[in-house]
Amino acid sequence: MMLTHFDGKGAAHMVDVSEKPETARIATAIGHVRMNATTLEHLHNAKKGDVLGVARLAGIMGAKKTADLIPLCHPLPLTKVAVELEQDATLPGVRISATVRTSGPTGVEMEALTAVSTAALTVFDMLKAVDKSMEIGGIRVTLKDGGASGRFEAP
């Protein structure tokens, strides 16, 4: 399998997508922030504000800034970014999911991953005063559709 972000000499480069057709693209990603059970009590009354609401906005902003953060990503006109955060007492912690859509020549997997990562980092930032042992994990693509490589759904 050839890695498209490297040229024939092994040097990193931005992939030329100018000849690729614009198609509808979607990607979803998930992740979580594991925390002490008592930390869950602070999700809606943290000193910095509504943790889940702020993290949702941060995730949306993160998706929009992906090309500024990941060196070889193309800037894309995103048509939808949805970030959901759900308290889960069985984790214990917060489960995060993101869905990103565009119509363009390349996929939005990185934008979905960045949305989840940014939301998770924001949860950590807003609650670190009460729980420095939080753990961010499980960040992965669960769906990618559109383009020549077709559909991928995580098992």
C-alpha positions as CSV (number, residue, x, y, z in Angstrom):
1,M,0.0,0.0,0.0
2,M,1.3,3.4,-1.0
3,L,1.1,6.2,1.6
4,T,-0.2,9.2,-0.3
5,H,1.5,11.9,1.9
6,F,5.0,10.8,0.8
7,D,6.5,11.3,-2.6
8,G,8.7,8.8,-4.5
9,K,11.8,9.9,-2.4
10,G,10.0,9.5,0.9
11,A,9.5,13.3,1.5
12,A,6.3,14.4,3.0
13,H,4.0,16.5,0.7
14,M,0.4,17.7,0.5
15,V,-1.6,15.4,-1.9
16,D,-2.8,17.0,-5.1
17,V,-6.6,16.7,-5.1
18,S,-7.2,19.1,-8.0
19,E,-8.2,16.3,-10.4
20,K,-10.5,14.5,-7.9
21,P,-14.2,15.0,-8.3
22,E,-16.2,16.7,-5.6
23,T,-18.5,14.2,-3.9
24,A,-20.5,14.2,-0.7
25,R,-18.3,13.1,2.2
26,I,-19.1,12.2,5.8
27,A,-17.0,11.0,8.7
28,T,-17.8,10.2,12.3
29,A,-15.5,9.8,15.2
30,I,-15.8,8.9,18.9
31,G,-13.7,9.2,22.0
32,H,-14.1,9.6,25.8
33,V,-12.8,11.3,28.9
34,R,-12.6,8.9,31.8
35,M,-12.7,10.6,35.3
36,N,-13.4,9.9,38.9
37,A,-17.1,9.3,39.5
38,T,-17.3,12.4,41.8
39,T,-16.0,14.6,39.0
40,L,-19.2,14.0,37.1
41,E,-21.0,16.1,39.6
42,H,-19.1,19.1,38.3
43,L,-20.2,18.8,34.6
44,H,-23.0,21.3,35.0
45,N,-21.7,23.6,37.7
46,A,-17.9,24.0,37.1
47,K,-16.5,27.4,37.9
48,K,-15.6,27.9,34.3
49,G,-19.2,27.2,33.1
50,D,-21.2,24.5,31.4
51,V,-18.5,21.9,30.6
52,L,-20.4,20.0,28.0
53,G,-21.7,23.1,26.2
54,V,-18.3,24.7,26.0
55,A,-16.7,21.5,24.9
56,R,-19.3,21.1,22.1
57,L,-18.5,24.5,20.8
58,A,-14.7,23.8,21.1
59,G,-15.2,20.6,19.1
60,I,-17.0,22.5,16.3
61,M,-14.3,25.1,16.3
62,G,-11.6,22.4,16.2
63,A,-13.1,20.7,13.2
64,K,-13.1,24.1,11.4
65,K,-9.4,24.7,12.2
66,T,-8.1,21.2,11.3
67,A,-6.1,22.4,8.3
68,D,-4.3,24.9,10.6
69,L,-3.3,22.2,13.1
70,I,-2.5,19.1,10.9
71,P,0.3,20.1,8.4
72,L,-0.8,18.1,5.4
73,C,-4.6,18.5,5.6
74,H,-6.5,20.5,3.0
75,P,-8.7,23.4,4.1
76,L,-12.3,22.2,3.4
77,P,-15.6,24.0,3.2
78,L,-17.4,22.1,6.0
79,T,-21.2,21.9,5.5
80,K,-22.0,20.3,8.9
81,V,-20.2,19.7,12.2
82,A,-22.2,18.1,15.0
83,V,-20.5,17.3,18.3
84,E,-22.4,15.3,21.0
85,L,-21.2,14.8,24.6
86,E,-22.9,12.4,26.9
87,Q,-22.3,11.8,30.6
88,D,-21.7,8.1,31.2
89,A,-21.7,7.0,34.9
90,T,-20.5,3.5,33.8
91,L,-17.3,4.8,32.3
92,P,-17.3,7.0,34.5
93,G,-16.9,10.1,32.3
94,V,-18.0,11.7,29.1
95,R,-18.5,10.0,25.7
96,I,-17.9,12.2,22.7
97,S,-19.0,11.8,19.1
98,A,-18.6,14.0,16.1
99,T,-20.1,14.0,12.6
100,V,-18.6,16.1,9.8
101,R,-19.8,16.6,6.3
102,T,-18.6,18.3,3.2
103,S,-18.9,18.2,-0.6
104,G,-15.3,18.2,-1.9
105,P,-12.4,16.3,-3.3
106,T,-11.1,14.7,-0.1
107,G,-12.6,13.2,3.1
108,V,-13.3,14.7,6.5
109,E,-11.9,12.0,8.8
110,M,-9.3,14.3,10.2
111,E,-11.9,17.0,10.9
112,A,-14.1,14.5,12.9
113,L,-11.1,13.3,14.8
114,T,-10.0,16.8,15.6
115,A,-13.5,17.7,16.8
116,V,-13.5,14.8,19.2
117,S,-10.0,15.6,20.4
118,T,-10.6,19.3,20.9
119,A,-13.9,18.6,22.8
120,A,-12.0,16.0,25.0
121,L,-9.2,18.4,25.8
122,T,-11.7,21.1,26.7
123,V,-13.5,18.8,29.1
124,F,-10.1,18.1,30.7
125,D,-9.2,21.8,30.9
126,M,-12.5,22.7,32.5
127,L,-12.4,20.0,35.1
128,K,-8.6,19.6,35.8
129,A,-9.0,21.7,39.0
130,V,-11.0,18.8,40.6
131,D,-9.5,15.8,38.8
132,K,-6.0,15.8,37.4
133,S,-6.1,12.1,36.8
134,M,-8.6,12.2,33.9
135,E,-7.8,10.1,30.9
136,I,-8.6,10.9,27.3
137,G,-8.9,7.8,25.1
138,G,-10.7,5.7,22.5
139,I,-10.5,8.3,19.8
140,R,-11.1,6.7,16.4
141,V,-13.0,7.0,13.2
142,T,-16.2,5.0,13.2
143,L,-17.6,5.9,9.7
144,K,-16.1,7.3,6.5
145,D,-18.1,7.5,3.3
146,G,-17.7,9.2,-0.1
147,G,-14.9,9.3,-2.6
148,A,-13.0,6.6,-4.5
149,S,-12.2,4.5,-1.5
150,G,-15.9,4.0,-0.7
151,R,-17.4,3.3,2.7
152,F,-15.7,2.3,5.9
153,E,-17.6,1.4,9.1
154,A,-15.8,0.4,12.2
155,P,-16.8,-3.0,13.5
